[in-house]
Amino acid sequence: MVSANMQYIYADDGTGLAYCATPAQAPNADSRLGIVFLGGFMSDMTGQKAAVLEAWARETGHAFLRLDYAGHGASGGAFRDGTIGRWSEDALTVIRHASRTVPGLGQALVLVGSSMGGWIATLVARALERDGDSPTAAGLVTIAAAVDFTEELLPARLGPAALAQIEANGHFEAPSEYADEPYVITRNLLEEGRNHLVLTDPLELDIPARLIHGSADPDVPWTQSQKLMDALTSDDVELILIKGGDHRLSEPRDLFRMTGIVARLCDQVSASSAASPAR
């Protein structure tokens, strides 16, 4: 993906956070929903899902934001220093900055999160709601959401020997099927993740949510999305199960489906906002 519009904002510790933002197109640029894409564990903002959604946003006039967490892609920092809390704060730092500088990202946002980005999206949505100011989360779309994976999935996947190595050395390098570099799993990642679990209590988000998951996902079972559906307090949540779908869901038909789901959710939220009296 061409990233000629890549920019940086700096976290409180000086880490450069890379992002690319597409402003909304007139007319009524500021009244359009903005779209924010949040990527997965050890992924970056140049993937197919982000590219397809950005192209759709340009065609339809929506503002679009994609970003790299610290230690990912073009951002600074070391991956092994990252945690769920750190990466969610990185996303919030970029979103809050873009809300002040990019037309169409300062009001209502639809958050689209892939894999770990689905977990990050729920944390960002909750934080924006607690801010009580603009921007706000108006909708949520997740793809193979890896919610609470540091607690519910990783320990069992790693096994006793790897967990013992993490306890002794502070980290373990696990081979990755999706990248040349191994996954570096740290003790801090596992322990800090417990501060951000979203499946243990009701997840109070009163926004429409569309949860997409492949039935044959070998990395994150589709039941994680079912658990997320059950945890969300919103009464407008759909679990969209794709027969035979894998974890990436990046085949052309998957990308077409994802874009359609995002588009329909945007139409629904926009229609609902137009029908509701101003607060």
Residue pairs with C-beta under 8 A, 6 or more apart in sequence:
1 45
1 46
1 50
1 51
1 54
3 20
3 45
3 46
3 74
5 20
5 21
5 22
6 18
6 19
6 20
6 74
7 18
7 19
7 20
7 21
8 16
8 17
8 18
8 19
9 16
9 17
9 19
9 93
9 94
9 97
10 16
10 17
11 17
11 70
11 89
11 90
11 93
15 70
15 75
15 76
15 77
15 90
16 75
16 76
17 67
17 68
17 69
17 70
17 75
17 76
17 90
17 93
17 94
18 45
18 67
18 68
18 73
18 74
18 75
19 45
19 65
19 66
19 67
19 68
19 94
19 98
20 45
20 54
20 65
20 66
20 67
21 63
21 64
21 65
21 98
21 101
21 102
21 105
22 54
22 57
22 58
22 63
22 64
22 65
22 102
23 29
23 63
23 102
23 103
23 104
23 105
24 30
24 32
24 34
24 61
24 62
24 63
24 103
24 104
24 105
25 58
25 61
26 61
29 61
29 63
29 103
29 104
30 103
30 104
30 106
30 107
31 107
32 61
32 62
32 63
32 104
32 270
33 62
33 107
33 108
33 109
33 110
33 138
33 139
33 266
33 269
33 270
34 62
34 63
34 64
34 65
34 102
34 104
34 105
34 106
34 107
34 108
34 109
34 110
34 135
35 53
35 57
35 62
35 63
35 64
35 65
35 109
35 110
35 112
35 262
35 266
36 64
36 65
36 66
36 91
36 95
36 105
36 109
36 110
36 111
36 112
36 124
37 45
37 49
37 50
37 53
37 54
37 64
37 65
37 66
37 67
37 112
37 113
37 114
37 117
38 67
38 91
38 111
38 112
38 113
38 114
38 117
38 118
38 120
38 121
38 124
39 45
39 47
39 50
39 66
39 67
39 68
39 69
39 72
39 114
39 115
39 116
39 117
40 114
40 115
40 116
40 117
40 146
41 115
41 116
41 146
41 149
41 183
42 72
42 79
42 176
42 178
42 179
42 181
42 183
43 72
43 73
43 114
43 115
43 117
43 178
44 68
44 72
44 73
44 74
45 66
45 67
45 68
45 73
45 74
46 73
47 114
47 250
48 250
48 255
49 112
49 114
49 143
49 250
49 255
49 258
50 66
52 255
52 258
52 259
53 64
53 112
53 258
53 259
53 262
54 64
54 66
56 62
56 259
56 262
56 263
57 63
57 64
58 64
60 263
62 104
62 266
63 102
63 103
63 104
63 105
65 94
65 95
65 98
65 102
65 105
67 75
67 90
67 91
67 94
68 74
68 75
69 75
69 82
69 86
69 87
69 90
69 91
69 120
70 76
70 77
70 81
70 82
70 86
70 87
70 90
71 77
71 78
71 79
71 80
71 81
71 82
72 79
72 82
72 87
75 90
79 184
80 171
80 184
80 186
82 189
83 188
83 189
83 192
83 193
84 116
84 119
84 120
84 123
84 150
84 189
84 192
84 193
84 195
84 196
85 192
85 195
85 196
86 192
87 116
87 120
88 120
88 123
88 124
88 127
88 196
91 120
91 124
92 124
92 127
92 128
95 105
95 109
95 124
95 128
95 135
96 135
98 105
99 105
99 106
99 134
99 135
100 106
105 135
106 134
106 135
107 134
107 135
107 136
108 135
108 136
108 137
108 138
108 269
108 273
109 128
109 135
109 136
109 137
109 138
109 139
110 137
110 138
110 139
110 140
110 141
110 262
110 265
110 266
110 269
111 121
111 124
111 125
111 137
111 139
111 140
111 141
112 121
112 141
112 142
112 143
112 262
113 119
113 120
113 121
113 122
113 140
113 141
113 142
113 143
113 145
114 142
114 143
114 144
115 143
115 144
115 145
115 146
115 219
115 220
115 247
116 146
116 149
117 142
118 142
118 143
118 144
118 145
118 146
118 147
118 211
118 225
118 228
119 145
119 146
119 147
119 148
119 149
119 196
119 198
121 140
121 142
122 140
122 142
122 147
122 198
122 203
122 205
122 228
123 196
123 198
124 137
125 137
125 140
125 205
125 207
126 203
126 204
126 205
128 135
128 136
128 137
129 136
129 137
129 205
137 205
137 207
138 207
138 269
138 273
139 207
139 208
139 209
139 210
139 265
139 266
139 268
139 269
140 205
140 207
140 208
140 209
140 210
141 209
141 210
141 211
141 212
141 258
141 261
141 262
141 265
142 209
142 210
142 211
142 212
142 225
142 228
143 212
143 213
143 249
143 258
144 212
144 213
144 214
144 217
144 219
144 220
144 225
144 247
144 248
144 249
145 211
145 213
145 220
145 224
145 225
145 228
146 153
146 219
146 220
146 224
147 198
147 199
147 224
147 225
147 227
147 228
148 193
148 197
148 198
148 199
148 200
148 224
148 227
149 193
149 220
149 224
150 189
150 190
150 193
150 194
151 190
151 193
151 194
151 197
152 199
152 224
153 220
153 224
154 185
154 190
155 163
155 190
158 166
158 172
158 174
158 185
162 172
162 174
162 185
163 172
165 171
165 172
166 172
166 185
166 186
166 187
166 190
167 187
170 186
170 187
170 188
171 184
171 185
171 186
171 187
172 184
172 185
173 182
173 183
173 184
173 185
174 182
174 183
174 184
174 185
175 182
175 183
176 182
176 183
178 248
198 228
198 231
199 227
199 228
199 231
201 231
202 231
202 233
203 228
203 231
203 232
203 233
204 233
205 232
205 233
205 234
206 233
206 234
207 234
207 236
208 234
208 236
208 237
208 265
208 268
208 269
209 229
209 232
209 234
209 236
209 237
209 238
210 237
210 238
210 240
210 261
210 265
211 225
211 228
211 229
211 237
211 238
211 239
211 240
212 225
212 240
212 242
212 249
212 257
212 258
212 261
213 220
213 222
213 224
213 225
213 239
213 240
213 241
213 242
213 245
214 222
214 241
214 242
214 244
214 245
214 246
214 247
214 249
215 222
215 241
215 242
215 243
215 244
215 245
216 244
216 245
216 246
217 245
217 246
217 247
218 246
218 247
219 247
220 247
222 241
225 239
226 239
229 237
229 238
229 239
240 261
242 249
242 254
242 257
245 254
248 254
249 258
